[in-house]
Amino acid sequence: MTMILKYDKGFDSDCAKNMDNIIGIHDKKVKKIILEQLQPNDTFINTTWIFPDKDLVDVIKQSKAESRRVFCYSGPDWDSSFTPIERNDIRIKQFREVHEIIDQCDVSYIGNSLGKYYFSFWLDFVYTHKDKFQQFDPYDLNLPLKHYMCLNRKPHSHRVMLFNNLKNAGLLKYGHVSLGGDFVLKLPLDITNEEGDNAVNSDVGGITNDITTLGHKDNWNSHFLNVVTETTDFSDVFITEKTFKPILGRRPFVILGDKNTYSVLKEWGFDTFDDLFGTGYNRIFTEDRMLWICEVIENLTKEQHLDKLLYSLKPRLEDNYKNLLRVAEINRKKLYNILDK
């Protein structure tokens, strides 16, 4: 009897504890939903943290020989088929090798790439855990407000570059800013998120992997603008809990992320506050989008009444929150019918 071929080593096998942490548990639920929609002669490949090995080669050979449909899934991390050729680190090279193998077949990508099978793992994740983000009133302001918050755990290159831009522009003093790794800058006040910390392999300087809360109330309620530095700036469209936090926490935001991030948010119906911050997110190069973010913050430093401005935005912030719940329901329904079975 023909059975579904599976290659599923990525997220679960990279670290044994990943299987039972809060992200791994949600990942298993999502994969189960997808697998239940596959046909017996289909192939399922989990591309999260994938690497080339004999098992993958064998799965592709069999899939090719049997003319199977091949579905590549990316959920908790970005779609590795988007591998920037100018980056030469070992993991990126592995991704390119992997997809040279996979692309021998007719492949469809499920998850973090635009198209028929796009859905957001992290939108479903935050929707599942939305009540954990609402432990306090985000309008109970702690004055005076910092102009912005920009929190960074892993020191990805685009985050380090933005940090340096903020520093060189003399803007660090206006914000709550953190950065992990060799550049460790921690917030004076912070919380520990054990369920998030249990989902990662390293502590990058002790900065918590805060994936299910808004962080310390005193920090959140003393900032105006949320500056989101997404996980990637080179993928197709990988939107994580980082982007959804300011929507759950009722703050205006600007995002440094993938090229399609804003187009997806607009398609979903979110207010991106273009009237306040402009559309510098449309700039082609990441470096230019960083300059736009610095320009936004620089302009905010001239604002004398950030609290009044924030309160004036309350109807729009509440509409964004309600829209997140609406879009999350649509996203979940799509997941259950992702293959139009």
Order of alpha helices (4+ residues) and beta strands (2+ residues): beta-alpha-alpha-beta-alpha-beta-alpha-beta-alpha-beta-alpha-beta-alpha-alpha-beta-alpha-beta-alpha-alpha-alpha-alpha-alpha
